[in-house]
Amino acid sequence: MIAFAAWAADIAQAQEAPYKFDIGGGLGMSGYLGDANNSSLLKHPGFTVEAGMRYLPNVRWAFRGVLGYTTLSGNTADMENYLPGGAEYSFSANVFSLDLRAEFNFLPYGIGETYKKLSRWTPYLVLGTGFCISSVSGSSAGAATFPMGAGVKFKLKPRLNLAAEFTMTKVLGDKLDGPDLHDLAGIKTSFIKNTDWFSRLTIGITYEFGERCQTCHYVD
């Protein structure tokens, strides 16, 4: 408990980031796990593109909104499981998502004077919540999501950042892969006990803006 309290105090006292916000985007590869693929994210890789904006309260934490477009696909013929009647199904989906994420930097991230002990790079963790809409063969379905992941950030310049990030997103619904793949085995599932996940591996770049006043002078 003492160690946790000291850690929490350290985070609370983290120095402010010199800029309030950043904006940017990323491109990368997507993967799918669900009723039509239960073994490997690399079986049917797709494409993902993201645009986002961060609020930067200090050098340890960031809060980010992310808009994403992701393509997913799968085929039950690749699976070892035997479906009722020997049926086979495949799908291709377009997924539109909105995430609200919190990011924790393991190192105090930034560029500055030596005494500030800032690091030009840092690994970080991601956890958030969101919503997605999946479109498969003219049929659409929405569901709440929980993105979680990790990444590495690097400051190219004081206001320019490069990041590599991997996230896994839990979908609280069983129709990400379309209505034909909903409860294939005829076993009812709840919105929690379903099999649908999707991943995103991205490389992104962001630009910081909204400079904070580092030395403010007030005149009465």
N, C-alpha and C positions, 0 to 999 in steps of 0.2 A: 504493500500500500504506500509506503514511504517513497519507494522508487517511482511508482506511478504518479504520485503527487508532484514529485520533482520534475518528471517528464512533462506533465500537464502545465506546470508553471513555466517551464522553459519555452513551451509552444506559445503560451499566452503572452510572453514577453518578447517574442520574436520581433525583430525590427521590421518596419514597414518596407514594402517593396517601393522602389523609386517611381514606378508607374502604377496606375490603378487598374488598368485593363490590358488585355491583348486580344487580337483577332487574327484568324487564319484558317487554314484548312489542311486536309491530308488525303492521301490516296493509298490504296492498298488492296490486300487480298482478304476475302471472306471465306468462312467455312460453316458447315451445318451439321448438327447432330439431332436426330429425331427419328420418326417412324420409318423414314427411308434411308437412314444411315445411322448406325449405332456403334461405329468402330473408329473412324478416322476423319478428322477435319480436312484432310488433304485429298480425299477421294474425288470430290467435285468442287474444286476451288472456284470462287466467284470474285466479283469486283466490288469494292466499296469506296465511297467518296464522302468526306465529312467537311462541314464548316462549323466553326465554333467561336465563342467569345468567353474569355475568362475575366473574373474579378480577382485581383491580387491583393489581399489584405496585408500579407507579410511574406517573408522569404521562405516560409515553411508550408503555407497553405494556399490553395487556389480553389475557386468555385467556378464551374464551367457549364455552359449550355452548349449542346452539340446537336446539330441537324445532320442526319445521315441518309444516304441512299445505298442499298446493298442488294446485290443479286445472290440468290441461293438456288441450289438444285440438288436432287438426289434421285436414287433409283433402288427399289427394293430388290432388284435382281442381283445387286452386289452383296446382299446380306446372306448370312448363313441361316437365318430364321426362316421357317416354312410357314407361309401364310395360308389361311383357310382356303381350300379349293385350288391351291397352287397359284393364286393370283399374283400378279406383278404390277407395280405402280411406279410412276416417275413423275416429277414435277419440276417446274422452274418458277421461281417467285421473285417479285420486286418488292423490297421491304423499305418503307419510309419510317424513320425513327426520330424521336426527340428525347434526349437524355439531359438530366440535371445531375452533375457529378461533383463530388468533392475529391480533391487531390492532395496527398500529403507527400512533401519532399523530404527524403531522408537526410539531405544536406541543406544548409542554408544557401539557397540558390540565387546567384547574381554575380555581378562584376562590380568591384569597388575597391576602396582603399584596403590595405593589408589588415589593418586593425579590425575591420568588420568581419574578417574570417569567412568571407563568402566563397562559395564554390561555383566554378563556371559550368559544372555538370552535376547532375544528381539523378539517382534512381527515384522513382515515385510510385505510389499506390493509387488506385482509382476505385471508388465505390459510389454508386448512385442509384437513381430510379428514373423511370421514363415510360414511354408509350410507343408502340409501333403499329403500323398498318401493313399487312401483307396482302399482295394481289397475286392470285394464281388462276390462270385461265379464265379471267373475267369475274372471279369470285374474290371478295375482299373480307378480311377479318382483322379486328383490332384486339390488342392485349396490352396489359401492363408489363413492364420489363424491369429487370435488375441487372445493369451492367457492372462488371467488376474486372479489374485487371491491374497491369503494371506497365511501366515504361521507363525510358531514360531521356532526359532533357539535356541539351547542350546550348550554351549561349555563343552564337556566332559573332554577335556584336552586342553592345549594351541593350539594344531594343529588339534584336532579332534572335529568335530561338528555333532550334531544330529538335524534333522529338521522334522517337520510335516507340510505338505503343501496341500492346496486345490486350484486347478485352474479350471476355466471354459474357454473353448476355443471356440470362435466364428469362424465358418467355412464360408468363403466367396464363397460358392458354394452349390448346392443342391443335390450332388451325394455321400455324405459321406455314406449313407445307400443303395447305389446301384442304377442302372438305373430303376428298377421296381418301386421304391418309389419316382421317380422324378415327381413332379407335379401330385400327385394322384387325386386331384379334378379337373384337367384340367385347372387350373388357372396358367398362366405364371408368373414366379417370376424372379426378377433380381438377380445378384450375391450378392446384399446387402440384399434384402428382401427375405430371405430364412429362414428355420426353424432349420438348423442343428447346434447342439452344442455337445460337449462332455466334460466330467469332469474327473479330476484325483485327487484322495486323496492318498497321498504317505507318507511313512516314509523313510527318507534317511539318509545317513552318508557320510561325506566328510573329506578329509585330506588336510591340507594346506602345501604348499611348496613354494620355491623361496623366501628365507628370505631376507628382506631389511636390508641394513646397517643402524643401529640405530645411531652409532657414527663413522663417517667416518674420517680417518686421511689421509691427502694428503702430500706427500713429493715432493718438487720441485727438 
